[in-house]
Amino acid sequence: MTLSIMNSNGFLMILRWIHFFFGIVWIGHLYYLNFAQGPFMAMAETDASTKGVLTRGLLPKVLWWFRWGAMFTFLSGWIYLGVRGHELGAAFLQSSYGLLILTGAILASLMWFNVWFVIWPRQKRIIASSEAVKAGQPADPEVASGALAARATVASRTNVFYSMPMLFFMGAASHLPLANYHVGMVGPYFIALTLILALIQLNVHKGKTGPLTTVKGVIHMGLFFIIVLYGLVEVMGKVVPQPGAVASETAAVTQETSVTQ
């Protein structure tokens, strides 16, 4: 008996399933931390004892699933794109699928980076400091000052902000083909996207939460960012000349010049 899953399409389906499963684990915990636990910990009614119990007891378990969900989502996603890119070759960017899925992948990769290199290192020290205080030792000075929690919060809120257009573009890749798409827009689009994301990442390392401070604020800004990036794609498709159009225009000018001479 031949099994439908025992071929290259089956392998890609398994990768998709892994990607979806760990993506749900990761983003689910991201939203839990930002929409439920974070606001609860910030409430004036939540006393220091309760915060300590949550920090030492619940947070390590949440962050374990959170960071490893991010890792396996990241790995399975890029393996999947690598296989698809190998299969399609140059055709990968001949349709809007390649541009849209890469946009989502870049946003997800920045989120993965923020989890492993900004959020987790700081949260690990916050947990260790809480354990030290419980054991009668002094707290980590940077934890006591709130600096580590503030930086982790900026990164976490930014990940929620990124997640909304990330999910939009991941879905749009297969379900929203772009009418104005052409290969000539790929380079200018990704240059513009890189500049935008570089500024946002600079804020992750040096800035403050700003309009992302509240749950309502981060949701509104995430929706706004979807509009901005989708608008950028559409604008690039219209204002960047198509390669064939440039060649035709150049040939026409050359021909006209020859005639006048």
C-alpha positions in Angstrom: 0.0 0.0 0.0 1.3 3.4 -1.0 0.9 6.1 1.6 0.3 9.6 0.3 2.5 11.1 3.0 5.6 9.1 2.0 6.8 11.6 -0.6 8.1 15.2 -0.9 4.6 16.6 -0.4 4.2 14.5 2.7 7.5 15.8 4.0 6.4 19.4 3.5 3.0 18.7 5.1 4.8 17.3 8.2 7.0 20.4 8.3 3.9 22.6 8.1 2.2 20.7 10.9 5.3 21.1 13.1 5.5 24.8 12.2 1.8 25.3 13.0 1.9 23.4 16.3 5.0 25.1 17.7 3.8 28.5 16.3 0.6 28.1 18.3 2.5 27.2 21.4 4.8 30.2 21.0 2.3 32.9 20.0 -0.2 31.6 22.6 2.3 32.0 25.4 3.3 35.4 24.0 -0.2 36.6 24.1 -0.7 35.1 27.6 2.3 36.9 29.0 1.3 40.2 27.4 -2.5 40.1 27.7 -3.0 38.3 31.0 0.0 37.7 33.3 1.8 41.0 32.6 -1.2 43.2 33.4 -2.0 41.1 36.5 1.6 41.5 37.8 1.3 45.3 37.2 -1.9 45.6 39.3 -1.5 47.6 42.5 -3.5 44.9 44.3 -0.9 42.2 43.4 1.3 42.0 46.4 5.0 41.2 46.4 4.5 37.7 47.8 2.1 36.8 45.0 4.5 38.2 42.4 7.3 36.2 43.9 5.4 33.0 43.8 4.4 33.6 40.1 8.0 34.6 39.2 9.6 31.5 40.8 6.8 28.9 40.2 4.8 29.7 37.0 7.1 32.0 35.0 9.9 29.4 34.4 7.4 26.9 33.0 5.8 29.5 30.8 9.1 30.7 29.5 10.3 27.2 28.8 7.4 26.5 26.4 7.6 30.1 25.1 11.3 30.0 24.1 11.3 26.4 22.7 8.1 27.0 20.9 9.9 30.0 19.2 12.9 27.9 18.4 11.0 25.0 16.7 8.8 27.4 14.9 11.8 29.3 13.6 13.7 26.1 12.5 10.7 24.4 10.9 9.7 27.5 9.1 13.1 28.1 7.5 13.6 24.5 6.6 10.2 24.5 4.9 11.1 27.7 3.0 14.5 26.2 2.1 12.9 23.1 0.6 10.2 25.2 -1.2 12.9 27.6 -2.5 15.0 24.7 -3.8 12.0 23.2 -5.6 10.8 26.4 -7.2 14.2 28.0 -7.9 13.9 31.4 -9.5 10.2 30.9 -9.7 10.0 31.4 -5.9 9.9 35.2 -6.5 8.1 35.2 -9.8 4.8 35.4 -8.0 3.8 37.5 -4.9 4.0 34.3 -2.8 7.7 34.5 -2.3 7.7 38.2 -1.3 4.8 37.8 1.1 6.0 34.6 2.8 9.5 36.1 3.2 8.0 39.2 4.8 6.3 37.0 7.4 9.4 35.0 7.9 11.6 38.0 8.5 9.2 39.4 11.1 9.0 35.9 12.8 12.8 35.7 12.8 13.1 39.1 14.5 10.6 37.8 17.1 12.7 34.7 17.6 15.8 36.8 18.1 14.0 39.0 20.6 12.9 35.9 22.6 16.3 34.3 22.8 18.6 37.3 23.0 16.6 40.0 24.7 13.7 38.6 26.7 15.0 35.2 28.0 18.4 36.4 29.2 16.7 39.2 31.3 13.9 37.0 32.5 16.4 34.4 33.6 18.1 36.9 35.8 14.7 38.1 37.2 13.8 34.5 38.2 17.3 34.0 39.7 17.0 37.2 41.7 13.6 36.2 43.1 15.1 32.8 44.1 18.0 34.6 45.8 15.6 36.9 47.7 13.6 34.0 48.9 16.8 32.4 50.2 17.7 35.5 52.1 20.2 36.9 49.7 20.3 40.4 48.1 18.4 41.0 44.9 20.2 41.6 41.6 20.6 45.4 41.5 19.4 45.6 37.9 16.4 43.6 38.7 15.6 45.7 41.7 15.9 48.9 39.6 13.4 47.5 37.1 15.8 48.0 34.2 15.8 44.3 33.2 12.0 44.0 33.3 11.6 47.2 31.4 13.9 46.1 28.5 12.2 42.6 28.4 8.8 44.3 28.3 9.8 46.5 25.3 11.0 43.4 23.4 7.9 41.4 24.4 5.5 44.2 23.4 7.4 44.6 20.1 6.9 40.9 19.4 3.1 41.3 19.9 3.3 44.3 17.5 5.3 42.2 14.9 3.1 39.1 15.3 0.0 40.8 13.8 1.5 41.7 10.3 3.6 38.4 10.5 0.3 36.4 10.7 -1.3 38.6 8.0 1.6 38.1 5.5 1.9 34.4 6.2 -1.8 34.0 5.4 -1.7 36.4 2.5 1.1 34.4 0.8 -1.3 31.7 -0.2 -4.6 33.5 -0.1 -4.0 37.1 -1.3 -2.1 37.2 -4.6 -1.0 40.7 -5.5 -2.4 42.2 -8.7 0.4 44.7 -9.1 3.3 42.4 -8.2 6.4 42.1 -10.4 10.0 41.0 -9.8 11.4 44.5 -10.1 9.8 45.6 -6.9 11.5 42.9 -4.8 14.8 44.7 -4.1 13.4 48.2 -3.3 10.7 46.7 -1.1 13.1 44.7 1.0 15.4 47.6 1.3 12.6 49.8 2.6 11.4 46.9 4.9 14.9 46.5 6.3 15.2 50.2 7.2 11.8 50.2 8.9 12.6 47.1 10.9 16.1 48.3 11.8 14.5 51.4 13.5 12.0 49.3 15.4 14.8 46.9 16.6 16.8 49.9 17.7 13.9 50.8 19.9 13.9 47.3 21.3 17.5 47.7 22.6 17.4 51.4 23.5 13.9 52.8 23.6 10.7 52.5 25.5 7.3 50.9 25.0 5.6 54.2 24.1 2.2 53.5 22.4 2.8 49.7 22.9 2.5 50.1 26.7 -1.1 49.0 27.0 -2.8 45.9 25.6 -5.2 48.2 23.7 -2.3 50.3 22.4 -0.2 47.3 21.1 -3.2 45.8 19.3 -4.0 49.2 17.6 -0.4 49.7 16.6 -0.2 46.1 15.3 -3.2 46.7 13.1 -1.7 50.0 11.9 1.6 48.2 11.1 -0.4 45.8 8.9 -1.8 48.7 6.9 1.7 50.3 6.6 3.4 47.2 5.3 0.6 46.2 3.0 0.5 49.7 1.7 4.2 49.6 1.1 3.8 46.4 -1.0 1.1 47.9 -3.1 2.9 51.2 -3.6 6.1 49.5 -4.6 4.2 47.5 -7.2 2.9 50.7 -8.8 5.8 53.1 -8.5 8.8 50.7 -9.2 9.1 50.2 -13.0 8.8 46.6 -14.2 12.0 45.2 -15.7 10.3 44.6 -19.1 8.9 48.1 -19.1 12.3 49.7 -18.5 13.9 47.6 -21.2 11.2 48.6 -23.7 11.5 52.2 -22.8 15.3 52.1 -23.2 14.9 50.4 -26.6 12.3 53.0 -27.7 14.6 55.9 -26.7 17.5 54.3 -28.5 15.5 53.8 -31.7 14.2 57.3 -31.6 17.7 58.7 -31.2 18.9 56.6 -34.2 16.1 57.9 -36.4 16.7 61.6 -35.5 20.4 61.2 -36.3 
